[in-house]
Amino acid sequence: MINFQYLRTTVVKTALGLVSKDPKAAFIAGGTNLVDLMKRGVTAPEKLIDINHLPLKQIELKNNVLHIGALVSNSALAENGIVKEKFPLLMLALQSGASAQLRNVATVGGNMMQRTRCGYFYDTTMPCNKREPGTGCGAIGGYNRMHAIFGTSESCIAVHPSDMCVGLATLDAQVVIVGAKGERKINFIDFHRLAGTTPEKDNNLQKGELIVRLEIPVNNLNKNIHYLKVRDRSSYAFALISVAAALEIKDGLIANVRLAMGGVAHKPWRLTTAESFLKGKIATTANFEEAAKLAMKDAKGFGENDFKLKLAPNSIIEALTIAKSKA
């Protein structure tokens, strides 16, 4: 039995005050990850602040910028008409995540806040620097088929599990956060962290802060897009590799391109070197192959996940090829 205090508020300022005064308090919305971790004994907050009734469920287009409240459910966002029309890559990424039942409950803010994790993080009998800093990493030298090939450290090689966040990594989104000092914004690609020597920190949110919304500027990357997810079964499984690909093709040349991957790093992994190579070039298979080769330059396997070193570039090429075909 895990005992904890449960509180509910409808006011953002009250929610912030309740968490900032108690180091062992946590926000809960959909709870799809937090409750799972509590049931397995991985985490044990002494106070849960239910934020489901805060006024953070808007989806609005203002001055060509989409505002998405942190409490919008993943399914509501995927079904929104503006998202379908102007950000179809985000829609595809959302529809690839989890199960329909989970997407009905999981929120945008909660999806971003879910823990980067692996089986060793869940197994409290095994060492895990993320769960207990300084205890070691069971995955390095252990079973690491699902693990990272980019941005790894000697402390942690777990991968970020979100599909939604891979889609957002391509969209120049900003995360709007509120705390005791007011609002601040973080570029979405800087919100999550690599493990480094502090794998217990998944993101750059400070204690006592709350995600209130995302802001995404409208772009021209809404036609030649594709979200490719390779997984062990066709439903309800984390990605072995995922690729979010978007092309803007003008006069036969790639005017703009966005590429991001999931299942490969501690955070959503943007492929900026490949993007730079492709800009201004013709959308050919040869150029896609060269872009994939450049994207893999710093990849490193850990034994059982070495297959990703071949699967990843092949997935990049396939995602770009399918995106191009939608012209």
C-alpha positions, 0 to 999 in steps of 0.5 A: 500500500502506497499512501499519498495525499490527493488534492484537486484545484481549478486555479493554476496559481494554486497548483503551483503553490501546492507543488513548490512548497512540497518537494515530494509533491507532483502534478497528475493529469492523465497519469498514464505514466506516473500511476504506472511507475507508482504501482511498480514502486519506481516512484512514490510522491507523497502528494498528488495535485490533480490538475485536470480541471485547470483551464488548459484545454484550448486549441486555437489559431492566433496570428498564424500560431497554433496554441495547444493547452497542456491538458488537451488529450492526445486523441483530441489533438489528433482529431482537431481540424486545424491540426489535420489541415496545417500540421498533419505530421503531428497528427500522424505521430499522435496516431502512432502512439500507444493505444486508442484508450491511452490516447483518450486519457494522456495529455499533451503536457503529460506526454512531454513529461513521461519518463525516458526509461527502459526495463532496468528503470522499472526493475527495482532489483537492478541498478539504474542511474536514472532511478537511483543516481550512482547505482550504475546502468544495467543496460550497458553490457546487459539486454539493450535491444531497444536502447539508444545509438545517439547521444549516449553516456556512460550513465544511461542509454535509455530512449525517449518513448514518445511519438508525439514529441518526435513529430513536435521536434520537426515543427519549431514548437515552443513550450510555454511554462509558468512558475513563481516568476511568471511565464517563460518559453523553451524551444521544444528541441531544447526541452528534453535533455540528453542523459549526460551525468544526470540521467535522472533529469529528463527535461529542463523544467524546474521544480514548481513549474508547470507546462501550460501550452505549446505554440507552433507557428504555421509552416509550408510543411503540410503536404509531403510528410510521413511518420514511419514507426518500426516496432515489434508488433503493429499496435501498442508498442514503443518504436524500435525506430521512428522517423518524422519526415517533411519536405517542401518541394519548389520547382523540383528542389527541396526548399525546406526539410525537417527530419527527426527520429525516435527510439534512438536517443534519450530525447527526440533526435533532430537530424539537422546535418541531414536537413542541411545536406538536402536543402536545395537538392533534388528529391532523389533516392541518391540524395536521400541515401547520402542524407541518411548516411550523414545522419548516422555519422555519430551512431554507436551500438551496444551489442544487441541494438546494433541492428539499429545502425542499419535499420535507422538509415533505411527508415530515413530513406523510406520515410523521405521516399514516402513523403516525396510520393505524396506530391 
